Amino acid sequence: MNNEPVRCALCGGVDFREVVPGGRGARVLRCGGCGLVRTIFPTGKAPSAGHYDKDYYAPWLGEQSAAREKIWNRRLKSIERFVPAGRIFDVGCGDGMFLEVAAKAGWETEGSDISEWAAQYARENRRLRVRAGELQNMDLPSDYYDAVTMWHVLEHVASPLVLLEKVRGMLKTGGLAVAAVPNASAIIYRAVYRIFKFRSSLSVVDREPHIHHFDPSTLRMIFDKAGFRVTEIIPDAGYAGALRKTLDAFPVALAAVSGINISTAIEIRAIKK
């Protein structure tokens, strides 16, 4: 049995307080040092890549396809405010639609996903360069990419700081890193989870439970520690469903006027120092 204490993935601390019961023997803990919240699974591991199969992606490729394409176009335009079309790498690219949108806009694209099914779909159906596996284990060029994106990836990663350090090495100096994650501090985020999934946003009773739960403060801290200069943290309006888009409209407007971020998800943009 491994008797090593659980350490925070951000500050390395070992002082934790239980936030809520996670269900199925899991624990949801908040670090007393930096405030990062994480889930400890009874098996020691989160669900594997096998969860992300053809059935998982069926809604993406079916009824959500048109809405997702609009989301990807909007996200790409926001990136191009900071970086002109160049080399872009999408971590956790799924079926590859974002990379396809970027390629049509003149970007040189690459991506990765832990799902072999998704990577194969992106290669065969979208003719993209996509690798299957963990980014940390891939041999990729250094100081090469103009932008690296991570759309709702960091919350699923056991060692997010290690991933961000890898991303920093891939980027050119001045290159842009972009990530979106659920906003763990948002009341609306918790309400949306209860509306749609009938359980707490911190529950592990889900087909893709989150390992880490970021708020704007801890998200900024982990990017700072990885060697980035954070330029902004804004609401991420990335939902495909009509009701979810409506729920996100108010937080986006509030943030624009007041700077207060109560959105269900947040997006960070940061420059490699």
C-alpha positions, 0 to 999 in steps of 0.5 A: 500500500502507498502511504505517501501523503496526498500532495497538492498539484499546485503548491505541493501542500499536504494540508487538506480539508474535505469539501463535500462527499464525492460519492462512491468512496471518493473524497473532494478536498481543498488544499489549505495552502493554495485553495485548489480543490481536487478529487481523490478516487478510491482506486487512486485513478480517474476514469480511463480514456476508454470512456471517450469512445464512439458513443461519447462523441455521438452528440458532438457529431450529431445534433450539437455539430452546428452549434459546436462549429459556431463555438469553435469559430468564435474561440478562434477569432478570440485567439486571433486577437492576440496571435495571427494565424501560425502554428497551433496545437490543440491538447485534448482535441476530441473529434478535431472540429476546432483544428478543422476550423483553424486549418480553414482559417489558415493555421498550421494545425496539430493536436492530441487526445487520450482517446484513440477513437477520437484521434483516429476519427480526426485523422481519417475524417478530417485529415488532421495530424492528431496523436493519441496519448498523454501530451506529457509522453509525446516527443514534440518540438520546443519553441515551435508553436504560436498557440496551444489550446486546452479546451476543458482539459486541465480539470481531467489531468492528474498533474496539471502543472506538469502539463502546463510546463510541457505546453510552455516548452512547446510554445515560442517566446511570446506564444499564447496558451489558452485554456477553459475549465469549469468555474468551481466557485460559481453558484451558477455552475453548481446550479447548472450541474444540478439542473442537468445532472441531478447531482453536485458539480463535485460529484464523481457519479459522472461519466467524466468526473473532474480530478481538479476544480479550478476557480479564477484564483487557482487557475491564475496561480497555476499558470503563473507557476508554470512560467506564463504571464496571464493576460486575462481570465474571462467567462467561457461561453462554450455550451452547445445547448440552448438553455445552457447558452441562456444561463451563460448570457448574464455572467458574460454581460456582468463580467464585461461591465463589472469584471465580476466573473460568476460564469459556469466556466472560465477561459484563461489566456496567458503568454509564455515569458 
